[in-house]
């Protein structure tokens, strides 16, 4: 928008060039003051003129209507205490045909959560409160990830039921994850353990062999039968798998040399028999050590993270690198995959 003095039809005028409603236009005025008045009208907010023309009562009525509308458009929460919501959610989980162990873990974590925040309304929970709870319990990152996996579905359900509008777990700041050594067997420990079982409790051999040389989860091994096993591989059916998804498992050459001697599938009195063999073989034991051992020696031998993750039944390699792999040399891996029963 510009203003300049011009001669229009022989008379001095003030010309204003402007864009009005998307069109270029020019207007001529006798005085500069008239031109400026017209220009200011173009730039003035039209609502300002409207507001100035209203009486005080009319302005107050508009403001009251606006504030009332904001209150009604705010999220409408159904009041529900966390403790009540947790117990209602657990009743739903009981009818989802979960395995007893899974249901027990979910119940344990959620009751712990309700013990900390039970008297609050679901929509009152903030990310900082949960972060403080994690710190107070001195949980490491792996434990926190496990808790989030159990509590997350609870908040999704709360959102569906209008107890809250967002999941506070989505905004929490997690502690950094530090890589820590994974507990696995050495080659000599595997030899001692397998040979001790072979000599003193042959029925235990399939349980150990499938865990160490095939990476099958202990709970999954307990659901297998001999009819599920073949020398070329076997399928773990969905109702026997932890994730309820069918998967194919390959059997290595040395695994078959252990399985051809038979044994107990499914195994009975596992804990007592396993403790006896471990003590006799003088080997340490750690959390999920058989599966971690398989993963570590498998990736070291074949150098294919995708293949190893597939054998483990994982969707991708993130879980493998985060929880399962320990550093193993290829030389040790070759020794591991050649472990067979003594002649």
C-alpha positions as CSV (number, residue, x, y, z in Angstrom):
1,X,0.0,0.0,0.0
2,X,1.5,3.3,-1.1
3,X,0.4,7.0,-1.1
4,X,1.8,9.7,-3.4
5,X,0.8,13.2,-4.7
6,X,-0.2,13.3,-8.4
7,X,-2.0,15.6,-10.9
8,X,-5.3,14.1,-11.9
9,X,-7.2,15.9,-14.7
10,X,-5.2,19.0,-14.0
11,X,-5.9,19.0,-10.3
12,X,-3.5,18.0,-7.5
13,X,-4.7,14.8,-5.8
14,X,-3.4,12.2,-3.3
15,X,-3.3,8.7,-4.9
16,X,-3.5,5.6,-2.8
17,X,-2.5,2.3,-4.5
18,X,-3.7,-0.8,-2.5
19,X,-4.9,-4.4,-2.8
20,X,-8.6,-4.7,-1.7
21,X,-10.1,-8.2,-1.6
22,X,-7.4,-9.6,-3.8
23,X,-7.7,-6.9,-6.5
24,X,-5.3,-4.0,-7.2
25,X,-7.0,-0.6,-7.0
26,X,-6.3,3.1,-6.9
27,X,-8.2,5.8,-5.0
28,X,-7.8,9.6,-5.3
29,X,-8.3,12.1,-2.5
30,X,-8.3,15.9,-2.2
31,X,-6.2,15.9,0.9
32,X,-3.5,13.7,2.3
33,X,-5.5,13.4,5.6
34,X,-8.4,11.9,3.7
35,X,-6.1,9.4,2.0
36,X,-4.6,8.3,5.3
37,X,-8.0,7.9,6.8
38,X,-9.0,5.6,4.0
39,X,-5.8,3.6,4.3
40,X,-6.2,3.1,8.1
41,X,-9.7,1.8,7.4
42,X,-8.2,-1.0,5.2
43,X,-5.8,-2.1,7.9
44,X,-8.1,-1.9,10.8
45,X,-9.5,-5.1,12.2
46,X,-13.2,-5.2,11.3
47,X,-14.1,-6.8,14.6
48,X,-12.6,-3.8,16.4
49,X,-15.2,-1.5,15.0
50,X,-17.9,-4.1,15.7
51,X,-16.7,-4.4,19.4
52,X,-16.6,-0.6,19.9
53,X,-20.3,-0.2,18.8
54,X,-21.5,-2.7,21.4
55,X,-22.9,-1.7,24.8
56,X,-21.2,-2.9,28.0
57,X,-24.0,-5.4,28.6
58,X,-23.7,-6.8,25.1
59,X,-19.9,-7.2,25.5
60,X,-20.3,-9.0,28.9
61,X,-22.9,-11.4,27.4
62,X,-20.5,-12.4,24.5
63,X,-17.6,-13.0,26.9
64,X,-19.8,-15.2,29.2
65,X,-21.1,-17.2,26.2
66,X,-17.4,-17.7,25.1
67,X,-16.3,-18.9,28.5
68,X,-19.2,-21.3,28.9
69,X,-18.5,-22.8,25.4
70,X,-14.9,-23.5,26.4
71,X,-16.0,-25.3,29.6
72,X,-18.3,-27.5,27.6
73,X,-15.7,-28.3,24.9
74,X,-13.1,-29.4,27.5
75,X,-12.5,-33.2,27.9
76,X,-15.2,-34.8,30.0
77,X,-13.6,-37.3,32.3
78,X,-15.6,-40.0,34.1
79,X,-14.2,-39.9,37.7
80,X,-12.5,-43.2,38.5
81,X,-9.9,-43.8,41.1
82,X,-6.8,-45.7,39.9
83,X,-7.3,-48.4,42.5
84,X,-10.9,-49.1,41.3
85,X,-9.9,-48.9,37.6
86,X,-7.0,-51.4,38.1
87,X,-9.3,-54.0,39.7
88,X,-11.9,-53.5,36.9
89,X,-9.1,-53.9,34.3
90,X,-7.8,-57.1,36.0
91,X,-11.3,-58.6,35.8
92,X,-11.2,-58.1,32.1
93,X,-7.8,-59.7,31.8
94,X,-9.1,-62.8,33.6
95,X,-11.4,-63.5,30.6
96,X,-8.8,-63.1,27.9
97,X,-7.5,-66.6,28.2
98,X,-4.0,-65.5,29.2
99,X,-1.6,-68.1,30.6
100,X,-1.5,-68.2,34.4
101,X,2.1,-67.0,34.5
102,X,1.4,-63.9,32.3
103,X,-1.8,-63.0,34.2
104,X,0.2,-63.3,37.5
105,X,2.9,-60.9,36.3
106,X,0.3,-58.4,35.0
107,X,-1.6,-58.6,38.3
108,X,1.6,-58.2,40.4
109,X,2.7,-55.0,38.5
110,X,-0.7,-53.4,38.4
111,X,-1.4,-54.0,42.1
112,X,2.0,-52.4,42.9
113,X,1.0,-49.5,40.7
114,X,-2.4,-49.2,42.4
115,X,-0.6,-49.2,45.8
116,X,1.4,-46.1,44.8
117,X,-1.4,-44.1,43.0
118,X,-4.6,-45.8,44.0
119,X,-6.3,-42.8,45.6
120,X,-5.7,-40.5,42.6
121,X,-8.2,-40.1,39.7
122,X,-6.9,-41.7,36.5
123,X,-6.8,-38.3,34.7
124,X,-4.6,-36.8,37.5
125,X,-1.6,-39.0,36.8
126,X,1.3,-37.1,35.3
127,X,4.5,-38.4,33.7
128,X,6.6,-36.8,36.5
129,X,4.7,-38.8,39.2
130,X,5.5,-42.1,37.5
131,X,9.2,-41.0,37.0
132,X,9.5,-40.3,40.7
133,X,8.0,-43.7,41.4
134,X,10.6,-45.4,39.2
135,X,13.4,-43.6,40.9
136,X,12.1,-44.3,44.4
137,X,12.1,-48.0,43.7
138,X,15.6,-47.8,42.2
139,X,14.6,-49.8,39.1
140,X,17.0,-50.1,36.2
141,X,16.0,-49.5,32.6
142,X,15.2,-53.2,31.9
143,X,12.9,-53.4,34.8
144,X,11.2,-50.1,33.9
145,X,10.6,-51.4,30.4
146,X,8.9,-54.5,31.8
147,X,6.7,-52.4,34.0
148,X,5.7,-50.1,31.1
149,X,4.8,-53.2,29.0
150,X,2.3,-54.2,31.8
151,X,0.9,-50.8,32.7
152,X,0.6,-49.4,29.1
153,X,-2.4,-51.5,28.2
154,X,-4.1,-50.4,31.3
155,X,-3.9,-46.7,30.3
156,X,-5.1,-47.6,26.8
157,X,-8.2,-49.1,28.4
158,X,-8.6,-46.1,30.6
159,X,-8.6,-43.8,27.5
160,X,-11.2,-46.0,25.9
161,X,-13.4,-45.8,29.0
162,X,-13.0,-42.0,29.2
163,X,-11.2,-42.1,32.6
164,X,-8.4,-40.1,31.0
165,X,-7.5,-38.6,27.7
166,X,-3.8,-39.5,27.3
167,X,-1.3,-42.1,28.4
168,X,1.2,-40.5,30.7
169,X,3.7,-43.3,30.0
170,X,4.2,-41.8,26.5
171,X,5.8,-38.7,27.9
172,X,8.1,-40.0,30.7
173,X,11.8,-39.5,30.4
174,X,13.5,-42.9,30.7
175,X,17.0,-43.5,32.1
176,X,19.6,-44.3,29.6
177,X,20.2,-47.9,28.9
178,X,23.8,-49.1,29.6
179,X,25.0,-52.2,27.9
180,X,25.7,-54.9,30.6
181,X,27.2,-58.3,30.1
182,X,24.7,-61.1,29.4
183,X,24.9,-64.2,31.5
184,X,25.9,-67.2,29.2
185,X,27.6,-70.5,29.6
186,X,31.2,-71.0,28.5
187,X,31.9,-73.9,26.1
188,X,33.4,-75.9,29.0
189,X,30.4,-75.3,31.2
190,X,28.0,-76.5,28.4
191,X,30.1,-79.7,28.0
192,X,30.1,-80.4,31.7
193,X,26.4,-79.7,32.0
194,X,25.3,-81.8,29.0
195,X,27.6,-84.7,29.8
196,X,26.6,-84.8,33.5
197,X,22.9,-84.9,32.5
198,X,23.7,-87.6,29.9
199,X,25.5,-89.8,32.5
200,X,23.2,-89.2,35.5
201,X,19.7,-88.1,34.2
202,X,19.2,-88.9,30.6
203,X,15.6,-87.8,30.7
204,X,16.8,-84.2,31.4
205,X,18.9,-84.0,28.2
206,X,16.1,-82.9,25.8
207,X,15.2,-80.0,28.0
208,X,18.8,-78.7,28.2
209,X,19.6,-79.4,24.5
210,X,16.5,-77.6,23.2
211,X,17.2,-74.6,25.4
212,X,21.0,-74.4,24.7
213,X,21.2,-75.5,21.1
214,X,17.8,-74.3,19.8
215,X,17.1,-71.3,22.0
216,X,13.6,-72.5,22.9
217,X,12.1,-70.7,25.9
218,X,11.9,-72.9,29.0
219,X,8.1,-72.5,29.2
220,X,7.8,-73.5,25.6
221,X,10.0,-76.6,26.1
222,X,7.6,-77.7,28.9
223,X,4.8,-77.7,26.3
224,X,6.6,-79.7,23.7
225,X,6.2,-83.5,23.1
226,X,8.3,-85.9,21.1
227,X,5.7,-85.8,18.3
228,X,6.6,-82.2,17.7
229,X,10.3,-82.9,17.1
230,X,12.0,-84.0,13.9
231,X,15.6,-84.2,12.8
232,X,15.0,-81.4,10.1
233,X,13.3,-79.0,12.4
234,X,10.0,-78.5,14.1
235,X,7.1,-76.1,14.4
236,X,6.1,-74.5,17.7
237,X,2.4,-74.1,17.5
238,X,0.7,-70.9,18.5
239,X,-0.9,-72.3,21.6
240,X,2.6,-73.5,22.8
241,X,4.5,-70.3,22.0
242,X,4.9,-67.4,24.3
243,X,3.7,-64.9,21.7
244,X,0.9,-67.2,20.5
245,X,2.5,-67.1,17.0
246,X,3.6,-70.3,15.2
247,X,7.3,-70.4,14.2
248,X,9.7,-72.9,12.6
249,X,12.8,-73.9,14.5
250,X,15.8,-75.5,12.8
251,X,17.7,-78.3,14.5
252,X,21.5,-78.2,14.2
253,X,23.6,-81.3,13.7
254,X,24.9,-81.4,17.2
255,X,21.4,-80.9,18.7
256,X,20.2,-84.0,16.8
257,X,23.0,-86.1,18.3
258,X,21.7,-85.3,21.8
259,X,18.0,-85.8,20.9
260,X,18.4,-89.2,19.3
261,X,19.0,-90.7,22.8
262,X,15.5,-89.8,23.9
263,X,14.5,-88.4,27.2
264,X,11.5,-86.8,28.9
265,X,9.2,-84.5,26.9
266,X,7.5,-82.9,28.6
267,X,9.8,-83.2,31.7
268,X,8.4,-83.8,35.1
269,X,9.9,-82.7,38.5
270,X,12.1,-80.3,36.5
271,X,13.3,-78.0,39.3
272,X,14.6,-80.8,41.6
273,X,16.3,-82.7,38.8
274,X,17.8,-79.6,37.2
275,X,19.2,-78.4,40.5
276,X,20.8,-81.8,41.1
277,X,22.5,-81.9,37.6
278,X,23.7,-78.3,37.9
279,X,25.2,-78.9,41.3
280,X,26.9,-82.1,40.1
281,X,28.3,-80.4,37.0
282,X,29.4,-77.3,39.1
283,X,28.0,-74.7,36.7
284,X,26.5,-71.3,37.5
285,X,23.0,-70.4,36.4
286,X,21.5,-67.1,35.5
287,X,18.3,-65.6,34.2
288,X,17.3,-67.1,30.8
289,X,20.9,-68.4,30.5
290,X,20.2,-71.2,28.0
291,X,18.4,-68.9,25.5
292,X,21.1,-66.2,25.9
293,X,23.8,-68.8,25.3
294,X,22.1,-70.0,22.1
295,X,21.7,-66.4,20.8
296,X,25.3,-65.4,21.6
297,X,27.0,-68.4,20.0
298,X,24.5,-68.5,17.0
299,X,25.2,-64.9,15.9
300,X,29.0,-65.4,16.4
301,X,29.0,-68.5,14.3
302,X,26.8,-67.4,11.4
303,X,27.1,-63.6,11.6
304,X,23.5,-63.0,10.7
305,X,21.5,-61.0,13.3
306,X,18.3,-61.4,11.2
307,X,18.7,-65.2,11.2
308,X,19.4,-65.4,14.9
309,X,16.4,-63.1,15.7
310,X,14.2,-65.3,13.5
311,X,15.3,-68.4,15.3
312,X,14.5,-66.8,18.6
313,X,11.0,-65.8,17.4
314,X,11.7,-62.1,17.5
315,X,10.1,-59.6,15.1
316,X,13.5,-57.8,14.6
317,X,17.0,-57.6,15.9
318,X,16.4,-54.9,18.6
319,X,15.6,-57.4,21.3
320,X,18.6,-59.5,20.3
321,X,21.1,-56.7,20.8
322,X,19.3,-55.2,23.8
323,X,19.0,-58.3,26.0
324,X,20.4,-61.5,24.5
325,X,23.8,-61.2,22.9
326,X,27.1,-61.6,24.7
327,X,30.4,-61.1,22.8
328,X,31.7,-64.5,21.7
329,X,34.6,-65.3,19.3
330,X,34.1,-67.3,16.2
331,X,36.6,-69.9,17.5
332,X,34.5,-70.4,20.6
333,X,31.4,-70.5,18.5
334,X,32.8,-73.3,16.4
335,X,33.6,-75.3,19.5
336,X,30.1,-74.7,20.9
337,X,28.3,-76.0,17.8
338,X,30.5,-79.2,17.8
339,X,29.6,-80.2,21.4
340,X,28.2,-83.8,21.2
341,X,27.8,-86.7,23.6
342,X,30.9,-88.6,24.5
343,X,31.4,-91.8,22.5
